[in-house]
Amino acid sequence: MQQTAGKKVRAAEIIRRLREVISRPETELDHRNPFELLVAVVLSAQCTDARVNQTTPALFEAYPTPEALSRATVDEVFPLIRSISYPNNKAKHLVGLAQRLCAIYDGVVPESIDALQTLPGVGRKTANVVASVAFGVEAIPVDTHVFRVGHRLGLARRTSKTPRAVEEDLSRVLPTGTWAEGHHLFILLGRYTCLARAPKCEGCVLTDLCPHFDRLQKLPAPRQGLDAKRGPFFCGSRRHYLDRYDEVSDRNGTLQPTCPKCGSQNLFETRKGTSLKRVLDFKINAFPS
């Protein structure tokens, strides 16, 4: 209980600071109504918002309503979204959800998360986004950015390895009334600052509150004077050069470059002298919609 209370205090301060530097915490998907938002969110799975925004104008011009889209065929929709990832499946989903909207919901996008999840191509994350953005429902959609940022900031438990588990963690610590806002703040933080491969910690206002930043500071300092001609890698424990390294999980389950000769994980890249050690991080390759 005490640990959760501490996270709540930290979460409130995180939201406060992010508000100061992110002036418009809202979706970057262009839309004019709940139907267009629903379509855009379905298309955004495994795809950038920028690409979706380039694609939807022509799609909405051809099919501006659920009724119009319900009468289309998959072959007619496909050319309009061919530049989007997984266009075949998404074309099927769009036609299917439009048909179900017309058959079950009189062509009106439902407001509840449960009802939205009955539509083809709509999982919990998509339903949470639409319910939150279009209808003001208190929800925390968890995409790859929210998943990563929630873990890096220590607001999600290390054992929470699914989007639903992270959603539950965040709902326990984020202040009531800030869930939708917090979702957008975390997405924008993850999209532009807390990047997956190379976070821009130097430009982040949360470094003193971030366990991931602390772990990065504990990485070994670069080694000077290494001879790249003797091998691309250097073992700092036994001081020998290597042509290759193995990968072995450490106690946190992170795959670490490991010396095949002595088993040390204190390895360096010889040209730049930088450590090969990896910090604990969280990501999901195949993310549900």
QUIFEN-V190213 format. One record per residue. N is the residue number from 1. RES is the residue in three letters. PHI is phi in degrees with one decimal (* if undefined). PSI is psi in whole degrees, -180 to 180 (999 if undefined). OMEGA is omega as a letter, one per 20 degrees, with the letter a starting at -180 (* if undefined). Layout:
# QUIFEN-V190213
N_RES_PHI_PSI_OMEGA, N_RES_PHI_PSI_OMEGA
This chain:
# QUIFEN-V190213
1_MET_*_-43_a, 2_GLN_-62.8_-40_r, 3_GLN_-63.4_-42_r, 4_THR_-63.7_-40_r, 5_ALA_-61.5_-41_r, 6_GLY_-64.2_-39_r, 7_LYS_-66.1_-36_r, 8_LYS_-64.2_-41_r, 9_VAL_-63.3_-45_a, 10_ARG_-66.7_-41_r, 11_ALA_-62.0_-42_r, 12_ALA_-62.7_-40_r, 13_GLU_-69.1_-36_r, 14_ILE_-62.5_-46_r, 15_ILE_-61.2_-43_a, 16_ARG_-60.4_-45_a, 17_ARG_-69.4_-40_a, 18_LEU_-65.7_-34_r, 19_ARG_-58.8_-34_a, 20_GLU_-72.3_-26_a, 21_VAL_-110.8_-13_r, 22_ILE_-116.3_102_a, 23_SER_-75.2_-29_a, 24_ARG_-128.9_81_r, 25_PRO_-77.9_83_a, 26_GLU_-146.6_168_a, 27_THR_-63.4_146_r, 28_GLU_-95.9_6_r, 29_LEU_-82.2_125_r, 30_ASP_-72.7_131_r, 31_HIS_-162.1_157_r, 32_ARG_-118.5_-10_a, 33_ASN_-160.2_171_a, 34_PRO_-58.9_-36_r, 35_PHE_-64.0_-46_r, 36_GLU_-64.6_-37_r, 37_LEU_-62.8_-45_r, 38_LEU_-57.9_-48_r, 39_VAL_-62.2_-44_a, 40_ALA_-63.7_-40_a, 41_VAL_-68.6_-40_r, 42_VAL_-59.6_-44_a, 43_LEU_-68.1_-26_a, 44_SER_-77.0_-10_r, 45_ALA_-60.0_124_a, 46_GLN_59.0_31_a, 47_CYS_-149.9_153_a, 48_THR_-78.8_151_r, 49_ASP_-62.2_-36_a, 50_ALA_-60.6_-43_r, 51_ARG_-66.0_-41_r, 52_VAL_-61.2_-44_a, 53_ASN_-65.6_-25_r, 54_GLN_-76.2_-24_a, 55_THR_-94.2_-37_a, 56_THR_-68.6_-30_a, 57_PRO_-55.1_-46_r, 58_ALA_-67.9_-37_r, 59_LEU_-64.5_-45_a, 60_PHE_-72.5_-27_r, 61_GLU_-67.6_-39_a, 62_ALA_-77.1_-36_a, 63_TYR_-134.4_80_a, 64_PRO_-78.2_-13_a, 65_THR_-136.0_162_r, 66_PRO_-57.6_-38_a, 67_GLU_-61.8_-44_a, 68_ALA_-65.8_-43_a, 69_LEU_-69.3_-32_a, 70_SER_-65.7_-25_a, 71_ARG_-88.8_-5_a, 72_ALA_-81.6_161_r, 73_THR_-101.4_162_r, 74_VAL_-60.2_-39_r, 75_ASP_-65.3_-27_r, 76_GLU_-78.7_-33_a, 77_VAL_-78.7_-36_a, 78_PHE_-51.5_-49_a, 79_PRO_-60.3_-27_a, 80_LEU_-76.9_-19_a, 81_ILE_-124.7_19_a, 82_ARG_-63.0_-24_a, 83_SER_-81.3_-7_r, 84_ILE_-85.0_151_r, 85_SER_-62.8_143_r, 86_TYR_51.4_54_a, 87_PRO_-64.8_-33_a, 88_ASN_-62.0_-53_a, 89_ASN_-63.9_-41_a, 90_LYS_-69.6_-34_r, 91_ALA_-62.0_-42_r, 92_LYS_-63.1_-43_a, 93_HIS_-62.4_-43_a, 94_LEU_-64.4_-46_r, 95_VAL_-64.5_-42_a, 96_GLY_-64.4_-44_a, 97_LEU_-69.0_-34_r, 98_ALA_-65.6_-42_r, 99_GLN_-64.2_-40_r, 100_ARG_-71.1_-38_r, 101_LEU_-57.7_-42_a, 102_CYS_-73.7_-38_a, 103_ALA_-77.3_-37_a, 104_ILE_-106.8_-35_a, 105_TYR_-117.3_20_r, 106_ASP_54.7_34_r, 107_GLY_75.9_12_a, 108_VAL_-110.9_132_r, 109_VAL_-67.9_123_a, 110_PRO_-69.9_154_a, 111_GLU_-89.8_-26_a, 112_SER_-81.7_148_a, 113_ILE_-64.3_-41_a, 114_ASP_-64.4_-44_a, 115_ALA_-65.9_-40_r, 116_LEU_-61.7_-34_a, 117_GLN_-73.6_-6_r, 118_THR_-82.8_-8_a, 119_LEU_-85.0_142_r, 120_PRO_-56.6_135_r, 121_GLY_80.8_2_a, 122_VAL_-110.2_107_r, 123_GLY_-95.1_-169_a, 124_ARG_-65.3_-41_a, 125_LYS_-62.0_-48_r, 126_THR_-61.5_-44_r, 127_ALA_-61.6_-42_r, 128_ASN_-62.8_-41_r, 129_VAL_-62.6_-50_a, 130_VAL_-64.5_-45_a, 131_ALA_-63.3_-40_a, 132_SER_-71.2_-52_a, 133_VAL_-74.1_-45_a, 134_ALA_-82.1_-32_a, 135_PHE_-124.7_2_r, 136_GLY_72.0_19_r, 137_VAL_-70.7_136_r, 138_GLU_-70.3_110_a, 139_ALA_-152.9_158_r, 140_ILE_-125.9_88_r, 141_PRO_-65.4_135_a, 142_VAL_-115.2_105_r, 143_ASP_-102.7_-169_a, 144_THR_-62.2_-37_a, 145_HIS_-68.3_-48_a, 146_VAL_-63.6_-40_r, 147_PHE_-59.2_-48_a, 148_ARG_-67.5_-48_a, 149_VAL_-65.4_-41_r, 150_GLY_-58.7_-40_r, 151_HIS_-72.9_-46_a, 152_ARG_-61.2_-36_r, 153_LEU_-80.8_-3_r, 154_GLY_75.7_17_r, 155_LEU_-87.8_-21_r, 156_ALA_-105.9_145_a, 157_ARG_-72.6_150_r, 158_ARG_-60.2_-30_a, 159_THR_-80.2_-7_a, 160_SER_-85.0_99_a, 161_LYS_-111.4_11_r, 162_THR_-127.0_156_r, 163_PRO_-57.4_-39_a, 164_ARG_-65.1_-39_r, 165_ALA_-65.5_-40_r, 166_VAL_-67.0_-39_r, 167_GLU_-57.4_-44_r, 168_GLU_-65.9_-40_r, 169_ASP_-61.6_-48_a, 170_LEU_-66.4_-35_r, 171_SER_-66.4_-23_r, 172_ARG_-80.2_-25_a, 173_VAL_-113.1_-27_r, 174_LEU_-73.1_139_a, 175_PRO_-58.5_142_r, 176_THR_-58.1_135_a, 177_GLY_92.9_-3_a, 178_THR_-116.4_7_a, 179_TRP_-62.5_-50_a, 180_ALA_-64.2_-45_r, 181_GLU_-62.8_-45_r, 182_GLY_-60.8_-38_r, 183_HIS_-58.2_-48_r, 184_HIS_-68.6_-39_r, 185_LEU_-60.9_-43_a, 186_PHE_-68.9_-39_r, 187_ILE_-61.5_-48_a, 188_LEU_-68.4_-36_r, 189_LEU_-62.5_-45_a, 190_GLY_-70.5_-31_a, 191_ARG_-76.8_-34_a, 192_TYR_-118.1_-17_a, 193_THR_-126.4_-57_a, 194_CYS_-87.4_65_a, 195_LEU_-68.1_156_a, 196_ALA_-63.0_-50_a, 197_ARG_-89.9_-37_a, 198_ALA_-140.3_80_a, 199_PRO_-61.3_140_a, 200_LYS_-90.1_68_a, 201_CYS_-61.9_-29_a, 202_GLU_-64.6_-21_a, 203_GLY_-108.9_15_a, 204_CYS_-101.4_140_a, 205_VAL_-89.5_5_a, 206_LEU_-114.0_11_a, 207_THR_-59.3_-35_a, 208_ASP_-75.6_-9_r, 209_LEU_-110.6_4_a, 210_CYS_-109.9_112_r, 211_PRO_-60.8_-32_r, 212_HIS_-65.4_-40_r, 213_PHE_-62.3_-40_r, 214_ASP_-60.5_-41_a, 215_ARG_-65.9_-37_r, 216_LEU_-64.5_-35_a, 217_GLN_-70.8_-20_a, 218_LYS_-88.8_1_r, 219_LEU_-66.6_147_r, 220_PRO_-58.9_143_r, 221_ALA_-67.2_153_r, 222_PRO_-57.5_145_r, 223_ARG_-90.2_138_r, 224_GLN_-101.2_150_r, 225_GLY_77.0_20_r, 226_LEU_-77.0_148_a, 227_ASP_-104.1_103_a, 228_ALA_-65.2_-20_r, 229_LYS_-69.8_-21_a, 230_ARG_-89.3_-8_r, 231_GLY_153.4_152_a, 232_PRO_-73.1_-18_a, 233_PHE_-131.2_155_a, 234_PHE_-133.5_132_r, 235_CYS_-90.9_115_a, 236_GLY_-75.8_-16_a, 237_SER_-82.0_-49_a, 238_ARG_-104.9_-1_r, 239_ARG_57.5_51_r, 240_HIS_-130.1_159_a, 241_TYR_-93.3_152_a, 242_LEU_-133.0_148_r, 243_ASP_-89.2_-22_a, 244_ARG_-154.0_168_r, 245_TYR_-135.8_158_r, 246_ASP_-91.4_171_r, 247_GLU_-123.7_122_a, 248_VAL_-130.3_138_r, 249_SER_-70.5_136_r, 250_ASP_-87.9_-171_a, 251_ARG_-67.7_-18_r, 252_ASN_-92.0_-2_a, 253_GLY_86.7_10_r, 254_THR_-87.9_129_r, 255_LEU_-69.7_120_a, 256_GLN_-112.1_136_r, 257_PRO_-57.3_129_a, 258_THR_-132.7_138_r, 259_CYS_-67.1_123_a, 260_PRO_-71.7_-14_a, 261_LYS_-87.6_-45_a, 262_CYS_-122.2_-7_r, 263_GLY_83.7_5_r, 264_SER_-71.3_145_r, 265_GLN_-109.1_19_r, 266_ASN_-99.5_68_a, 267_LEU_-107.7_155_a, 268_PHE_-135.0_149_r, 269_GLU_-84.2_126_a, 270_THR_-73.9_-32_a, 271_ARG_-67.9_-42_a, 272_LYS_-102.0_-16_a, 273_GLY_78.9_8_a, 274_THR_-82.9_149_r, 275_SER_-68.9_145_r, 276_LEU_-93.1_0_a, 277_LYS_-65.1_137_r, 278_ARG_-107.9_139_r, 279_VAL_-88.2_158_r, 280_LEU_-59.0_128_r, 281_ASP_-146.9_169_a, 282_PHE_-133.2_129_r, 283_LYS_-156.9_155_r, 284_ILE_-124.3_127_a, 285_ASN_-76.0_-48_a, 286_ALA_-101.4_103_a, 287_PHE_-100.7_130_r, 288_PRO_-68.5_153_r, 289_SER_-87.3_999_*
